[in-house]
Amino acid sequence: MSAGLAFLFPGQGSQFQGMLAELISDEKVVSKTFDEASDVLGYDMKALVVDDADGKLDQTEFTQPALLTASISLYRLWCARGGMAASQMAGHSLGEYSAWVAAGAITFEDAVSLVTFRGRVMTEAVAEGVGKMAAIIGLDDDVVSEICKNTSTGHENVWAANFNCPGQLVIAGHAAAVEKAMEVAKEAGAKRALPLAVSAPSHTPLMQSAADAMREKLAGVSVFAPACPVWSNARAVSLINPDDIRSTLVEQLVSPVRWTETVQKMAAEGMTLAVEMGPGKVLAGLTRRIERAVSVSSVFTSELMDQAIVDTNNITLAEAGEHV
């Protein structure tokens, strides 16, 4: 285990058609992981991510298990290739489930069922067209949070939903309130205010019915103490107690993702190298903006993973040298 190594698992928005296609074809451990997900769900997960002939990959109920499967297959490949164990882990929103699986707190099979259910109840929680999400670029978090507070009326409300990195905050809530907040943010000097292609206002109180459903669902799932600390989105603290794990997975649906704070605290706990265990480079980009001293690697191709394993070994050797 490397004291400086952390694994980060991405959430919804990192998916793309054809993700991991070459690894699915060439690596048995990746192929087997997708087969396990298919067995749980009753449909062909490989066909969903490689071909997406029905256009379902971007539908939340399908996106969430697809990203979980992609992330865990990469984690398993990392382990199979002799990659070092991490001393801490975190996942962004949906990605927190991947982190708990990788840390041994929840079985992969249970997590596949959980996130499929999560996607369904999130979609059902707010009627189509009622909710909206938007990214506000170029304003301080406190300014955006104050805009949300002042824009909300009690009937039409907007909240800070994702504290992604300094200068990038996602807001969510009732569509009219979000649109008003976007206008005010632009007037306040925001570089951009971009609506997101997501109708469910995630990480806000509007997801309460989804949170209630997840509480019941999680009550019937075995949860174990993780092999290493995993950071909670909702609390920005690392957790090891199974009851706390269940609680935080409920809380995250109605609470903002405190990603900036989480990465800062992980760095304070010794993170020097972060590996994004998932398709794409979204978290790599955010992490660089939060903690410039942390080296960040992506591993969604064979070549990228090999390089990240070499980089990890080099950093570990350097750490060892410092203590000689």
C-alpha positions as CSV (number, residue, x, y, z in Angstrom):
1,M,0.0,0.0,0.0
2,S,1.2,3.5,-0.8
3,A,0.4,6.1,1.8
4,G,0.3,8.8,-0.9
5,L,-2.0,6.9,-3.3
6,A,-5.8,7.5,-3.5
7,F,-8.4,6.2,-5.9
8,L,-11.2,8.5,-7.2
9,F,-14.3,7.2,-8.9
10,P,-16.3,9.3,-11.2
11,G,-20.1,9.9,-11.3
12,Q,-22.8,10.4,-13.9
13,G,-21.6,12.4,-16.9
14,S,-18.3,10.5,-17.4
15,Q,-20.0,7.8,-19.6
16,F,-19.6,7.7,-23.3
17,Q,-20.5,5.2,-26.0
18,G,-17.6,2.7,-26.5
19,M,-16.0,3.3,-23.2
20,L,-13.6,0.5,-22.3
21,A,-14.5,-1.3,-25.5
22,E,-10.9,-2.5,-26.1
23,L,-10.4,-3.6,-22.6
24,I,-13.7,-5.5,-22.6
25,S,-12.5,-7.3,-25.7
26,D,-8.9,-8.0,-24.5
27,E,-9.0,-8.3,-20.7
28,K,-10.7,-11.3,-19.1
29,V,-11.1,-9.5,-15.7
30,V,-12.9,-6.6,-17.4
31,S,-15.1,-8.9,-19.5
32,K,-16.0,-11.0,-16.5
33,T,-17.0,-7.9,-14.5
34,F,-19.4,-6.8,-17.3
35,D,-20.8,-10.3,-17.4
36,E,-21.4,-10.3,-13.7
37,A,-23.4,-7.0,-14.1
38,S,-25.3,-8.5,-17.0
39,D,-26.3,-11.5,-14.8
40,V,-27.6,-9.2,-12.1
41,L,-29.5,-6.9,-14.4
42,G,-30.8,-9.3,-17.0
43,Y,-29.5,-7.4,-20.0
44,D,-26.2,-7.2,-21.9
45,M,-24.1,-4.6,-20.2
46,K,-21.3,-5.0,-22.8
47,A,-23.7,-4.2,-25.6
48,L,-25.0,-1.2,-23.7
49,V,-21.7,0.5,-23.3
50,V,-20.0,-0.6,-26.6
51,D,-22.9,-0.2,-29.0
52,D,-25.7,1.6,-27.2
53,A,-28.0,0.8,-30.1
54,D,-31.1,1.8,-28.1
55,G,-29.7,5.0,-26.9
56,K,-30.1,4.0,-23.2
57,L,-26.6,4.7,-21.9
58,D,-27.5,8.3,-21.0
59,Q,-30.7,7.3,-19.2
60,T,-30.0,7.5,-15.5
61,E,-31.3,4.0,-14.7
62,F,-28.8,2.6,-17.2
63,T,-26.0,5.1,-16.8
64,Q,-25.5,4.4,-13.1
65,P,-24.8,0.6,-13.3
66,A,-22.8,1.1,-16.5
67,L,-20.4,3.6,-14.8
68,L,-20.2,1.4,-11.6
69,T,-19.3,-1.6,-13.8
70,A,-16.7,0.3,-15.8
71,S,-15.1,1.7,-12.7
72,I,-14.9,-1.6,-10.8
73,S,-13.6,-3.4,-13.9
74,L,-10.8,-0.9,-14.1
75,Y,-10.1,-1.3,-10.4
76,R,-10.0,-5.1,-10.8
77,L,-7.6,-4.8,-13.8
78,W,-5.4,-2.5,-11.7
79,C,-5.2,-5.1,-9.0
80,A,-4.6,-7.9,-11.6
81,R,-1.7,-6.0,-13.1
82,G,0.0,-5.6,-9.7
83,G,-1.0,-2.0,-9.1
84,M,-0.6,-0.9,-5.5
85,A,-3.4,-0.6,-3.0
86,A,-4.7,2.9,-2.1
87,S,-4.6,4.3,1.4
88,Q,-7.9,6.2,0.9
89,M,-10.7,6.4,-1.7
90,A,-13.5,8.7,-2.7
91,G,-16.2,8.9,-5.4
92,H,-18.2,11.8,-6.9
93,S,-21.9,11.2,-6.3
94,L,-22.7,7.9,-7.9
95,G,-18.9,7.2,-7.8
96,E,-19.1,6.9,-4.0
97,Y,-20.8,3.5,-4.6
98,S,-17.8,2.3,-6.7
99,A,-15.5,3.4,-3.9
100,W,-17.3,1.4,-1.3
101,V,-17.2,-1.7,-3.6
102,A,-13.5,-1.3,-4.2
103,A,-12.9,-0.9,-0.4
104,G,-14.9,-4.1,0.2
105,A,-17.8,-2.5,2.1
106,I,-20.5,-3.5,-0.4
107,T,-20.4,-6.4,-2.8
108,F,-20.3,-5.6,-6.5
109,E,-23.6,-7.5,-7.1
110,D,-25.4,-5.6,-4.4
111,A,-24.1,-2.3,-5.7
112,V,-25.2,-3.0,-9.2
113,S,-28.8,-3.5,-7.9
114,L,-28.5,-0.5,-5.6
115,V,-27.4,2.0,-8.2
116,T,-30.0,0.7,-10.8
117,F,-32.7,1.3,-8.1
118,R,-31.1,4.6,-7.3
119,G,-31.3,5.8,-10.9
120,R,-34.9,4.7,-11.1
121,V,-36.1,6.5,-7.9
122,M,-34.1,9.6,-8.7
123,T,-35.9,9.8,-12.1
124,E,-39.3,9.2,-10.4
125,A,-38.7,11.7,-7.6
126,V,-39.4,14.8,-9.7
127,A,-41.6,15.0,-12.8
128,E,-40.0,15.7,-16.2
129,G,-39.5,19.4,-16.7
130,V,-40.0,20.4,-13.1
131,G,-36.3,20.3,-12.1
132,K,-33.1,21.6,-13.6
133,M,-29.3,21.7,-13.0
134,A,-26.8,24.2,-14.2
135,A,-23.0,24.8,-13.8
136,I,-21.9,28.3,-12.7
137,I,-18.3,29.0,-13.7
138,G,-16.1,31.8,-12.4
139,L,-17.7,32.8,-9.1
140,D,-16.7,32.1,-5.5
141,D,-18.8,29.3,-3.9
142,D,-20.1,31.7,-1.2
143,V,-21.4,34.1,-3.9
144,V,-23.2,31.3,-5.7
145,S,-24.7,29.9,-2.5
146,E,-25.9,33.4,-1.6
147,I,-27.5,33.8,-5.0
148,C,-29.3,30.5,-4.6
149,K,-30.6,31.6,-1.2
150,N,-31.8,34.9,-2.4
151,T,-33.4,33.5,-5.6
152,S,-35.4,30.8,-3.8
153,T,-39.0,31.8,-2.9
154,G,-40.2,28.9,-0.8
155,H,-42.3,27.6,-3.7
156,E,-39.6,27.7,-6.4
157,N,-36.2,26.9,-4.9
158,V,-32.6,26.4,-6.0
159,W,-29.6,25.0,-4.1
160,A,-25.9,24.5,-4.4
161,A,-25.6,20.9,-5.4
162,N,-22.0,20.1,-6.4
163,F,-19.0,22.0,-5.0
164,N,-16.8,20.6,-7.8
165,C,-13.7,22.8,-7.6
166,P,-12.9,26.5,-6.9
167,G,-14.8,28.5,-9.5
168,Q,-17.1,25.7,-10.6
169,L,-20.3,25.0,-8.7
170,V,-23.4,23.1,-9.9
171,I,-26.8,24.4,-8.8
172,A,-30.1,22.5,-8.9
173,G,-33.7,22.8,-8.0
174,H,-37.0,24.0,-9.6
175,A,-36.4,24.9,-13.2
176,A,-37.7,28.5,-12.9
177,A,-35.5,29.2,-9.8
178,V,-32.4,27.7,-11.5
179,E,-33.0,29.8,-14.6
180,K,-33.3,33.0,-12.4
181,A,-30.2,32.1,-10.5
182,M,-28.3,31.7,-13.8
183,E,-29.3,35.2,-14.8
184,V,-28.3,36.7,-11.5
185,A,-25.0,34.8,-11.6
186,K,-24.2,36.3,-15.0
187,E,-25.0,39.7,-13.7
188,A,-22.7,39.1,-10.7
189,G,-19.8,38.3,-13.1
190,A,-20.0,34.6,-13.7
191,K,-17.9,33.6,-16.8
192,R,-20.6,31.1,-17.8
193,A,-23.9,29.7,-16.6
194,L,-24.6,26.5,-18.4
195,P,-27.7,24.3,-18.2
196,L,-26.9,20.7,-17.8
197,A,-28.5,17.8,-19.8
198,V,-30.0,16.4,-16.6
199,S,-33.6,16.9,-15.5
200,A,-33.4,15.3,-12.0
201,P,-32.2,18.0,-9.5
202,S,-29.8,15.7,-7.8
203,H,-28.3,16.5,-4.3
204,T,-31.2,18.7,-3.3
205,P,-34.2,18.4,-0.9
206,L,-36.3,17.6,-4.0
207,M,-34.8,14.1,-3.9
208,Q,-36.3,13.3,-0.5
209,S,-38.6,10.6,-1.9
210,A,-35.6,9.0,-3.6
211,A,-33.6,9.2,-0.3
212,D,-36.5,7.6,1.6
213,A,-36.7,4.7,-0.9
214,M,-32.9,4.2,-0.7
215,R,-33.0,4.1,3.1
216,E,-35.4,1.1,2.8
217,K,-33.4,-0.5,0.1
218,L,-30.1,-0.2,2.0
219,A,-31.6,-1.6,5.1
220,G,-31.7,-5.0,3.4
221,V,-28.1,-4.9,2.1
222,S,-25.1,-6.2,3.9
223,V,-22.5,-3.5,4.6
224,F,-19.0,-4.2,5.9
225,A,-16.1,-2.2,7.3
226,P,-14.0,-1.0,4.4
227,A,-10.4,-2.0,3.9
228,C,-9.4,1.6,3.9
229,P,-11.1,4.9,4.7
230,V,-13.6,6.1,2.1
231,W,-14.8,9.7,2.0
232,S,-18.4,10.7,2.2
233,N,-19.8,13.1,-0.3
234,A,-22.4,14.5,2.1
235,R,-20.1,14.9,5.1
236,A,-16.6,15.4,3.6
237,V,-15.2,13.0,6.2
238,S,-13.8,9.4,5.9
239,L,-16.0,6.7,7.2
240,I,-15.5,3.0,8.3
241,N,-18.6,2.2,10.3
242,P,-21.3,0.2,8.3
243,D,-24.2,2.2,9.8
244,D,-22.5,5.4,8.9
245,I,-22.0,4.1,5.3
246,R,-25.7,3.4,4.9
247,S,-26.7,6.8,6.4
248,T,-24.3,8.8,4.1
249,L,-25.5,7.0,1.0
250,V,-29.0,8.2,1.9
251,E,-27.9,11.7,2.8
252,Q,-26.0,12.2,-0.4
253,L,-29.2,12.3,-2.5
254,V,-30.5,15.4,-0.7
255,S,-27.1,17.0,0.3
256,P,-24.5,18.7,-1.9
257,V,-21.5,16.9,-3.1
258,R,-18.6,18.5,-1.1
259,W,-15.9,17.5,-3.6
260,T,-13.6,20.5,-3.2
261,E,-13.5,20.0,0.5
262,T,-13.0,16.3,0.2
263,V,-10.0,16.5,-2.1
264,Q,-8.5,19.2,0.1
265,K,-8.8,16.9,3.2
266,M,-7.5,13.9,1.3
267,A,-4.4,15.9,0.4
268,A,-4.0,16.9,4.0
269,E,-4.2,13.2,4.9
270,G,-1.2,12.5,2.6
271,M,-2.6,12.1,-0.9
272,T,0.2,12.8,-3.4
273,L,-1.1,10.7,-6.3
274,A,-4.7,10.3,-7.3
275,V,-5.8,7.7,-9.8
276,E,-9.2,8.2,-11.5
277,M,-10.8,4.7,-11.7
278,G,-13.3,5.3,-14.4
279,P,-13.8,6.4,-18.0
280,G,-12.7,9.8,-19.0
281,K,-10.8,12.5,-17.1
282,V,-13.4,14.6,-15.3
283,L,-12.1,14.1,-11.8
284,A,-8.5,14.4,-12.9
285,G,-9.3,17.9,-14.1
286,L,-11.2,18.9,-11.0
287,T,-8.5,17.5,-8.7
288,R,-5.7,19.4,-10.5
289,R,-7.7,22.7,-9.9
290,I,-8.2,21.9,-6.2
291,E,-4.8,20.6,-5.3
292,R,-2.1,21.4,-7.8
293,A,0.6,19.5,-5.9
294,V,-1.3,16.2,-6.4
295,S,-0.3,14.2,-9.4
296,V,-3.4,12.8,-11.1
297,S,-3.6,9.8,-13.5
298,S,-6.4,8.4,-15.7
299,V,-6.5,4.6,-16.4
300,F,-9.3,4.0,-18.9
301,T,-7.0,2.5,-21.5
302,S,-4.4,-0.2,-21.2
303,E,-1.5,2.2,-21.9
304,L,-2.8,4.8,-19.4
305,M,-3.1,2.2,-16.7
306,D,0.4,0.8,-17.3
307,Q,1.9,4.3,-17.0
308,A,-0.1,5.1,-13.9
309,I,1.2,1.9,-12.2
310,V,4.8,2.9,-13.1
311,D,4.2,6.4,-11.7
312,T,2.8,5.0,-8.5
313,N,5.8,2.7,-8.0
314,N,8.1,5.6,-8.6
315,I,6.4,7.8,-6.1
316,T,6.4,5.0,-3.6
317,L,10.1,4.5,-4.0
318,A,10.6,8.2,-3.5
319,E,8.5,8.1,-0.3
320,A,10.7,5.2,0.9
321,G,13.8,7.1,0.1
322,E,12.7,10.0,2.3
323,H,12.5,7.7,5.3
324,V,15.8,5.9,4.9
